[in-house]
């Protein structure tokens, strides 16, 4: 037969069972709390990773758009350079690609290239070394106008009538405009040298033409 259990032993066992039950419940609650913390941390990590991926995708799209803009602008500036150099630019080939290890803002670099092209696009004044050519333009222009004037007077004298009256007047007007005729070849000279026909070159042409016209008029009397 089983030995009867004393009330004290039974009470101790009940207390121990209650303690174990409480300990298990505490551990279970702690495990649930830890699990919920881990789940929350995992959800935060997933959310942060998702946000980083979305941000990286946006940055990639922006970078591609910036690259396309830079490539388009570089191609445009390269074409401007080819147009500036003319037929000899064929040896340049296609626009160069990005340099390995290049640093810096490409927009600033493109601005520098654009500013350089703008400066080279603006023609400068003709140098003083071409003054003899400018003077020659004035002399030839005045001589040509004087020759046309002489021919006009000869036509008037040969035909008589109204031409005899009108042609000398026309001859005088053409002769007086002689100094201005030299500006035409002088302008072509400036264009060939990619320069402007400024006040100084124009003065050289006009003075040479005026002196030539006066000398021709004095010599023709």
C-alpha positions as CSV (number, residue, x, y, z in Angstrom):
1,X,0.0,0.0,0.0
2,X,1.1,3.6,-0.7
3,X,2.5,5.5,2.1
4,X,0.3,8.5,3.0
5,X,1.8,11.9,2.2
6,X,1.9,14.3,4.9
7,X,0.2,17.6,4.6
8,X,3.5,19.5,4.9
9,X,5.1,17.6,2.0
10,X,2.0,18.1,-0.1
11,X,2.0,21.8,0.6
12,X,5.7,22.0,-0.3
13,X,5.1,20.2,-3.6
14,X,2.2,22.6,-4.4
15,X,4.4,25.6,-3.6
16,X,7.2,24.2,-5.8
17,X,4.7,23.5,-8.6
18,X,3.4,27.0,-8.3
19,X,7.0,28.4,-8.4
20,X,7.9,26.4,-11.4
21,X,4.7,27.4,-13.1
22,X,5.4,31.1,-12.4
23,X,9.0,30.7,-13.6
24,X,7.8,29.0,-16.9
25,X,5.2,31.8,-17.4
26,X,7.9,34.4,-16.8
27,X,10.3,32.7,-19.2
28,X,7.5,32.3,-21.7
29,X,6.6,36.0,-21.4
30,X,10.3,36.9,-21.7
31,X,10.6,34.7,-24.9
32,X,7.4,36.4,-26.4
33,X,8.8,39.8,-25.6
34,X,12.2,38.9,-27.1
35,X,10.4,37.5,-30.2
36,X,8.3,40.6,-30.6
37,X,11.4,42.8,-30.3
38,X,13.3,40.7,-32.9
39,X,10.3,40.9,-35.2
40,X,10.0,44.6,-34.7
41,X,13.8,45.0,-35.3
42,X,13.5,42.8,-38.4
43,X,10.6,44.8,-39.7
44,X,12.5,48.1,-39.1
45,X,15.6,46.6,-40.9
46,X,13.5,45.5,-43.8
47,X,11.8,49.0,-44.0
48,X,15.2,50.7,-43.8
49,X,16.6,48.4,-46.5
50,X,13.6,49.0,-48.7
51,X,14.0,52.7,-48.3
52,X,17.7,52.5,-49.1
53,X,17.0,50.4,-52.2
54,X,14.3,52.9,-53.3
55,X,16.7,55.8,-52.6
56,X,19.5,54.0,-54.5
57,X,17.1,53.4,-57.5
58,X,16.2,57.1,-57.5
59,X,19.9,58.1,-57.3
60,X,20.6,55.7,-60.2
61,X,17.8,57.2,-62.3
62,X,19.1,60.8,-61.5
63,X,22.7,59.7,-62.3
64,X,21.6,58.2,-65.6
65,X,19.7,61.4,-66.5
66,X,22.7,63.5,-65.5
67,X,25.0,61.3,-67.6
68,X,22.7,61.6,-70.6
69,X,22.7,65.4,-70.2
70,X,26.5,65.5,-69.8
71,X,27.0,63.3,-72.9
72,X,24.5,65.4,-74.9
73,X,26.2,68.6,-73.9
74,X,29.7,67.2,-74.5
75,X,28.6,66.1,-78.0
76,X,27.1,69.5,-78.7
77,X,30.3,71.3,-77.6
78,X,32.4,68.8,-79.6
79,X,30.4,69.6,-82.7
80,X,30.8,73.3,-82.1
81,X,34.6,72.7,-81.9
82,X,34.5,70.7,-85.2
83,X,32.5,73.5,-86.8
84,X,35.0,76.1,-85.6
85,X,38.0,74.1,-87.0
86,X,36.3,73.5,-90.4
87,X,37.4,70.7,-92.8
88,X,40.5,70.0,-90.7
89,X,38.3,68.8,-87.8
90,X,37.6,65.4,-89.5
91,X,40.8,64.0,-87.9
92,X,39.3,64.7,-84.4
93,X,36.9,61.8,-84.7
94,X,34.1,61.1,-82.2
95,X,33.9,62.9,-78.9
96,X,36.2,61.5,-76.3
97,X,34.8,59.4,-73.5
98,X,35.2,60.1,-69.7
99,X,38.8,60.0,-68.5
100,X,39.6,57.1,-66.1
101,X,39.7,58.3,-62.5
102,X,38.3,61.8,-63.4
103,X,37.0,63.8,-60.5
104,X,35.1,67.0,-60.2
105,X,31.7,68.2,-61.2
106,X,31.1,67.6,-64.9
107,X,28.8,70.6,-65.1
108,X,31.6,72.9,-64.0
109,X,34.0,71.3,-66.5
110,X,31.4,71.8,-69.3
111,X,30.9,75.4,-68.3
112,X,34.6,76.0,-68.6
113,X,34.7,74.4,-72.1
114,X,31.6,76.5,-73.1
115,X,33.3,79.7,-71.8
116,X,36.4,78.9,-73.8
117,X,34.5,78.3,-77.0
118,X,32.6,81.6,-76.4
119,X,35.9,83.4,-76.1
120,X,37.3,81.9,-79.2
121,X,34.0,82.6,-81.1
122,X,34.4,86.3,-80.5
123,X,36.8,87.6,-83.2
124,X,39.5,90.1,-82.2
125,X,40.9,93.1,-83.9
126,X,43.2,92.9,-86.9
127,X,46.8,93.1,-85.8
128,X,48.9,96.1,-86.8
129,X,51.0,93.9,-89.1
130,X,48.3,94.0,-91.7
131,X,48.2,97.8,-91.9
132,X,50.1,97.7,-95.2
133,X,47.5,95.4,-96.7
134,X,44.7,97.6,-95.4
135,X,46.4,100.7,-96.9
136,X,46.7,98.8,-100.2
137,X,42.9,98.1,-100.0
138,X,42.3,101.8,-99.7
139,X,44.6,102.6,-102.5
140,X,43.1,100.0,-104.9
141,X,39.5,101.0,-104.0
142,X,40.2,104.7,-104.6
143,X,42.0,103.9,-107.9
144,X,39.2,101.7,-109.1
145,X,36.6,104.4,-108.3
146,X,38.7,107.0,-110.0
147,X,39.0,104.8,-113.1
148,X,35.2,104.3,-113.2
149,X,34.8,108.1,-112.9
150,X,37.2,108.7,-115.8
151,X,35.3,106.1,-117.9
152,X,32.0,107.8,-117.0
153,X,33.3,111.2,-118.1
154,X,34.7,109.7,-121.3
155,X,31.2,108.2,-122.0
156,X,29.6,111.6,-121.5
157,X,32.1,113.5,-123.7
158,X,31.7,110.9,-126.4
159,X,27.9,110.8,-126.5
160,X,27.2,114.4,-125.7
161,X,23.7,115.7,-124.9
162,X,22.3,114.9,-121.5
163,X,25.1,112.3,-120.9
164,X,27.7,115.1,-121.3
165,X,26.0,116.9,-118.4
166,X,25.1,113.9,-116.1
167,X,28.1,111.6,-116.5
168,X,30.7,114.1,-115.1
169,X,28.5,114.5,-112.0
170,X,28.2,110.7,-111.7
171,X,31.9,110.4,-112.2
172,X,32.6,112.9,-109.4
173,X,30.3,111.1,-107.0
174,X,31.9,107.7,-107.8
175,X,35.4,109.2,-107.3
176,X,34.5,110.8,-104.0
177,X,33.2,107.4,-102.8
178,X,36.5,105.8,-103.7
179,X,37.9,105.7,-100.1
180,X,34.8,103.7,-99.1
181,X,35.3,101.1,-101.8
182,X,38.5,99.8,-100.1
183,X,36.4,98.7,-97.1
184,X,35.0,95.8,-99.1
185,X,38.3,93.9,-99.6
186,X,39.4,95.0,-96.1
187,X,36.3,93.3,-94.7
188,X,37.0,90.1,-96.6
189,X,40.6,90.2,-95.3
190,X,39.3,90.5,-91.7
191,X,36.8,87.7,-92.2
192,X,39.6,85.4,-93.5
193,X,41.6,86.1,-90.4
194,X,38.5,85.6,-88.1
195,X,38.8,89.2,-86.9
196,X,36.6,92.3,-86.9
197,X,37.2,95.4,-89.0
198,X,37.3,97.8,-86.1
199,X,37.8,101.6,-86.1
200,X,41.6,101.4,-86.5
201,X,41.7,99.2,-89.6
202,X,38.8,101.3,-91.1
203,X,40.8,104.5,-90.5
204,X,43.8,103.0,-92.2
205,X,41.7,102.1,-95.3
206,X,39.9,105.4,-95.4
207,X,43.0,107.6,-95.0
208,X,44.8,105.6,-97.7
209,X,41.8,105.8,-100.0
210,X,41.3,109.5,-99.3
211,X,45.0,110.4,-99.9
212,X,44.9,108.3,-103.1
213,X,41.7,110.0,-104.3
214,X,43.2,113.5,-103.7
215,X,46.4,112.7,-105.5
216,X,44.5,111.3,-108.5
217,X,42.3,114.3,-108.7
218,X,45.2,116.7,-108.5
219,X,47.2,114.7,-111.0
220,X,44.2,114.5,-113.4
221,X,43.8,118.3,-113.7
